[in-house]
Amino acid sequence: MKTPTLEEIYYYCKYVIITGRMEKEIPILCLIYLERFTKKSGILISPHNYKRLTLISLILASKIWDDDSLENVHFPQVMTDITLKEISELEAVFLRLIDFDLVIRGAEYAKFYFVLKTLS
């Protein structure tokens, strides 16, 4: 599997965010959760796992941030490469590997906000 370009990653994230009707803050939370995942689990993000890790991070971020987020059952309807069972299993494993640490402090949010702003 070849390494995805930044453009491919961007369009994948954009697709998930638009189809999931996610708020503009969700990508920031997603980055925080991905960093926690790599630090706590020791698993690196690679061309083989970035889509699944990003998807689960975006879904969790949406559930935490947005009172009206989509449920897991909705994603396989627009993303044909993943099943409801796979989403639920990935979510459970991801949560265990980050020790269910979903709370984000304001300073942490601000740090990642400015990182993203600098990159854009």
QUIVENFEN-V284543 format. One record per pair of residues at least 4 apart in sequence whose C-alpha atoms are under 8 Angstrom apart, sorted by the first residue. I is the first residue (numbers start at 1). J is the second residue. Records with the same first field share a line. If there is no record, write none. Layout:
BEGIN
I = J ; J
END
This chain:
BEGIN
1 = 47 ; 48
2 = 47
3 = 46 ; 47
4 = 8 ; 9 ; 47
5 = 9
6 = 10
7 = 11
8 = 12
9 = 13
10 = 14
11 = 15
12 = 16 ; 51
13 = 17 ; 54 ; 55
14 = 18
15 = 19
16 = 20 ; 55 ; 58
17 = 21 ; 22 ; 23 ; 58
18 = 22
19 = 78
20 = 69 ; 70 ; 75
21 = 69 ; 70
22 = 26 ; 62 ; 66 ; 69
23 = 62 ; 66
25 = 29
26 = 30 ; 58 ; 61 ; 62 ; 65
27 = 31 ; 58 ; 61
28 = 32 ; 109 ; 112 ; 113 ; 116
29 = 33 ; 57 ; 58 ; 61 ; 104 ; 109
30 = 34 ; 54 ; 57 ; 58 ; 60 ; 61
31 = 35 ; 57 ; 112
32 = 36 ; 108 ; 109 ; 112
33 = 37 ; 57 ; 61 ; 102
34 = 38 ; 53 ; 54 ; 57
35 = 39
36 = 40 ; 98
37 = 41 ; 42 ; 43 ; 94 ; 97 ; 98
38 = 42 ; 43 ; 44 ; 45
39 = 43
40 = 97 ; 98
41 = 97 ; 98
45 = 49 ; 50 ; 53
46 = 50
49 = 53
50 = 54
51 = 55
52 = 56 ; 90
53 = 57
54 = 58
55 = 59
56 = 60 ; 87 ; 90 ; 91 ; 94
57 = 61
58 = 62
59 = 63 ; 72
60 = 64 ; 91
61 = 65
62 = 66 ; 69 ; 70
63 = 67 ; 68 ; 69 ; 70
64 = 102
70 = 74 ; 75
71 = 75
72 = 76 ; 84 ; 87 ; 88
73 = 77 ; 84
74 = 78
75 = 79 ; 84
76 = 80 ; 81 ; 82 ; 83 ; 84
82 = 86 ; 87
83 = 87
84 = 88
85 = 89
86 = 90
87 = 91
88 = 92
89 = 93
90 = 94
91 = 95
92 = 96
93 = 97
94 = 98
95 = 99 ; 100 ; 101
96 = 100
104 = 108 ; 109
105 = 109
106 = 110
107 = 111
108 = 112
109 = 113
110 = 114
111 = 115
112 = 116
113 = 117
114 = 118
115 = 119
116 = 120
END
